[in-house]
Amino acid sequence: MKKSAYAKAGVDINLGNEVKETLPALLASTQRAEVLGKVGGFGGLFALNTRKFKQPVLVSSVDGVGTKLKVAFMMNRHDTIGQDLVNHCVNDIAVLGAEPLFFLDYLGTGVLKPSVFEDIVRGFAVGCRENGCSLIGGETAQMPGFYQKGEYDVSGTIVGVVDKPAMLDGKGICPGDQIIGIESNGLHTNGYSLARKVLLDTMGLTPRRKVKELGCSVGDEMLKVHRSYGPLVQKLLKRFNTKKRGIKGLAHITGGGFIDNIPRVLPSTCNAIIHLGSWEMQPVFELIQEYGKVETEEMYQVFNMSIGMTAIVDQAACKPILGAIKRGGHRAWVIGEIAKGKGNTVLKGS
């Protein structure tokens, strides 16, 4: 077949259509009953079941995975990136109490490689399926000359729903409430510019170098999938927030760490007191701090420090909530409490 002028310029429409032929089966594995229409339309269709809610409020979020992509390029491993993105977005709306409904993705690249495309989209599908939301569409852009060879960028948009009376807004948070920290799965998707600088440049490690403290290679540690807390949060809210509000506020510990994220749910009259050393720190953070000579406060503003989500809970409900989290398969600790203040995170201890 004669090569088209567009293909000679670097954009192969036929190749794009061929690799997208695998999409219907992947997307079908994520479909909820509310999804309408077929794959490949100009827009995804979703019929919200409003009968389930008294006052349904749609909650949306958009994000990327940042320079974690650089590690995927170095390792030539692309099967985790899609899950990272879905889980990150799910967590961002879970803190409001929202159930994820559907997800849309964007993939931009210079030259479309079918195997890489399939790995990424398969990751999207796995993430959506595990979180109970539908992958209803997306966009794949071939832009030769815009990206470095072998590189790409991804972003995703999620839409969820929460009943307005059940929405978590942090307004009921008061002194005496306890802070539970739920364990992360490592770096998740934030702080990678600093992590790469320390681990790869300062320490001189290669992505495939195994490190005793990590128990795996540097690349495998950095590509651990960003953990989703969405299904756990939904179970906790159904159990502890139906009659009383046992869980008063949640914070997804992403970019901005403890310092910037917990205050997003605090009243202006309260501080979150975090007791350092009250949970088990993962070795990757200790290596970054030691070899990067990073101050403690900066570590807690850049990284999640082994805590992927915090829950501010009523003191009387703290023990049963902590127990439910652990029975749900997550490690968790009481890492602090709420005190009078000015809406800040305060680090205490060593």
WOWO-V49019 format. One record per pair of residues at least 12 apart in sequence whose C-alpha atoms are under 7 Angstrom apart, sorted by the first residue. I is the first residue (numbers start at 1). J is the second residue. Records with the same first field share a line. If there is no record, write none. Layout:
I->J + J
//
This chain:
10->144
11->142 + 144
19->114
24->39
26->122 + 125
27->125 + 135 + 136
29->129
30->125 + 128 + 129 + 133 + 134 + 135
31->134
32->133 + 134
34->46 + 47 + 48
35->47
39->137
44->136 + 137
53->163
54->163
55->163 + 164
56->161 + 162 + 163 + 164
57->161 + 162 + 163 + 164
58->159 + 160 + 161 + 162
59->93 + 98 + 159 + 160 + 161
60->93 + 158 + 159 + 160
61->89 + 92 + 93 + 157 + 158 + 159
62->89 + 156 + 157 + 158
63->89 + 155 + 156 + 157
64->85 + 154 + 155 + 156
65->85 + 189
66->189
67->192 + 193
68->189 + 192
71->219
73->151
75->207 + 219
78->116 + 119 + 120
79->119 + 120 + 123
80->123 + 223 + 225
81->120 + 123
82->120 + 121 + 123 + 124
83->123 + 124 + 126 + 127 + 225
84->225 + 226
85->156
86->124 + 127 + 128
87->127 + 226 + 227 + 228
88->226 + 228
89->158
90->228 + 230
91->228 + 229 + 230 + 252
92->252
94->230 + 233
95->250 + 251 + 252
96->167 + 168 + 169
97->162 + 167 + 168
98->160 + 161 + 162
99->160 + 161 + 162
100->133 + 159 + 160 + 161
101->133 + 134 + 159 + 160
102->133 + 134 + 135 + 136 + 158 + 159 + 160
103->133 + 134 + 135 + 136 + 156 + 157 + 158 + 159
104->135 + 136 + 137 + 138 + 156 + 157 + 158
105->137 + 138 + 139 + 155 + 156 + 157
106->138 + 139 + 140 + 154 + 155 + 156
107->139 + 140 + 141 + 153 + 154 + 155
108->140 + 141 + 142 + 152 + 153 + 154
109->141 + 142 + 143 + 147 + 151 + 152 + 153
110->142 + 143 + 144 + 145 + 146 + 147 + 149 + 152
111->142 + 144
112->142
131->230 + 231
168->248 + 249
169->249 + 265
170->248 + 249 + 265 + 266 + 267
171->267
172->248
173->248 + 266 + 267
174->270 + 338
175->270 + 338 + 339 + 340
176->315 + 337 + 338 + 339
177->312 + 313 + 314 + 315 + 337 + 338
178->312 + 313 + 314 + 315 + 318 + 336 + 337 + 338
179->310 + 311 + 312 + 313 + 334 + 335 + 336 + 337
180->310 + 311 + 312 + 332 + 333 + 334 + 335
181->307 + 309 + 310 + 311 + 332 + 333 + 334 + 335
182->307 + 308 + 309 + 310 + 330 + 331 + 332 + 333
183->306 + 307 + 308 + 330 + 331 + 332
184->227 + 306 + 307 + 308
185->224 + 225 + 226 + 227
186->224 + 306
187->222 + 303 + 304
188->224 + 225 + 226
189->226
190->254 + 255 + 303
191->255 + 302 + 303
195->288
198->288 + 291 + 292
199->288
203->291
207->219
213->283
214->283 + 284
232->328
246->313 + 314 + 317
247->311 + 312 + 313 + 314
248->312 + 313
249->265 + 311 + 312
250->310 + 311 + 312
251->265 + 309 + 310 + 311
252->308 + 309 + 310
253->304 + 307 + 308 + 309
254->304
255->302 + 303
256->301 + 302
257->300 + 301 + 302 + 303 + 304
258->300 + 301 + 304 + 345
259->300 + 301 + 345
260->301
262->345
263->343 + 344 + 345
266->343
267->343
268->342 + 343
269->340 + 341 + 342 + 343
270->338 + 339 + 340 + 341 + 342 + 343
271->338 + 339 + 340 + 341 + 342 + 343 + 344 + 345 + 346
272->337 + 338 + 339 + 344 + 345 + 346
273->336 + 337 + 338 + 339 + 345 + 346 + 347 + 348
274->335 + 336 + 337 + 346 + 347 + 348
275->335 + 336 + 347 + 348 + 349
276->347 + 348 + 349 + 350
277->350
278->335
279->333 + 335
281->305 + 306
282->306
285->305
//
